[in-house]
């Protein structure tokens, strides 16, 4: 039996690993906010429906593909305020071999989840 330190409380661990339509993702299970017509939050949406903002992701993928058709390889996608990296992982997978993704996240803990998600999905472009 493992003798865990008293400070460890599994009920308070915010970050969990889950399978989503984007791929395996480290998410914050406390990332939700109740509003009048439901609940919002990246972590909430990924846990509830395995996807976050699919229409927006589809539009961005179409635009990036058109840019590649007209400009060629070497396209760069900048994800400012990347959060845990739903857009980063999606575009990194799409652009593998012909483009790069630059992601920026200011919050330290969220940045570590972003870096973990890039690593878990083996996306180093």
C-alpha positions, -999 to +999 in steps of 0.1 A: +000+000+000+012+035-009+015+059+020+005+092+003+014+125+020-015+142+038-014+171+013-025+149-016-062+151-022-073+134-055-107+152-054-089+185-059-068+175-089-079+199-116-062+184-146-073+151-161-065+132-193-094+126-216-100+114-252-116+139-275-123+143-312-091+164-314-070+137-297-060+129-262-060+161-242-050+172-207-079+194-196-090+213-165-121+196-152-130+228-133-131+249-165-167+258-166-190+287-160-228+285-156-247+311-177-284+317-183-287+293-212-263+266-200-226+260-192-195+272-210-158+264-209-133+245-229-128+218-204-166+214-199-172+211-236-145+186-241-157+164-213-194+167-223-192+164-261-155+156-270-153+187-291-149+225-287-161+250-313-162+226-342-176+252-367-148+276-360-122+248-363-136+238-397-135+274-410-099+278-399-089+245-415-105+255-448-088+289-448-054+274-440-059+249-469-067+277-493-037+297-482-015+266-488-031+262-523-023+298-532+010+304-513+025+269-510+041+253-481+055+272-451+022+285-438+023+296-401-007+296-378-005+318-347-026+308-318-026+336-293-042+328-260-040+291-269-055+279-236-050+241-235-044+239-273-076+227-290-068+249-320-031+243-317-035+205-318-061+206-346-040+229-368-008+211-360-023+178-372-037+195-403-005+213-412+020+185-404+045+185-432+036+218-448+032+244-420+040+254-385+019+264-355+031+291-330+011+290-297+012+315-269-004+310-234+003+334-206-011+314-176+016+291-164-005+261-154-025+263-186+007+266-206+019+233-191-013+216-201-008+231-236+027+218-238+015+184-226-012+183-252+013+191-280+036+163-267+008+137-262-003+143-298+033+141-311+029+175-329+062+193-331+057+215-361 
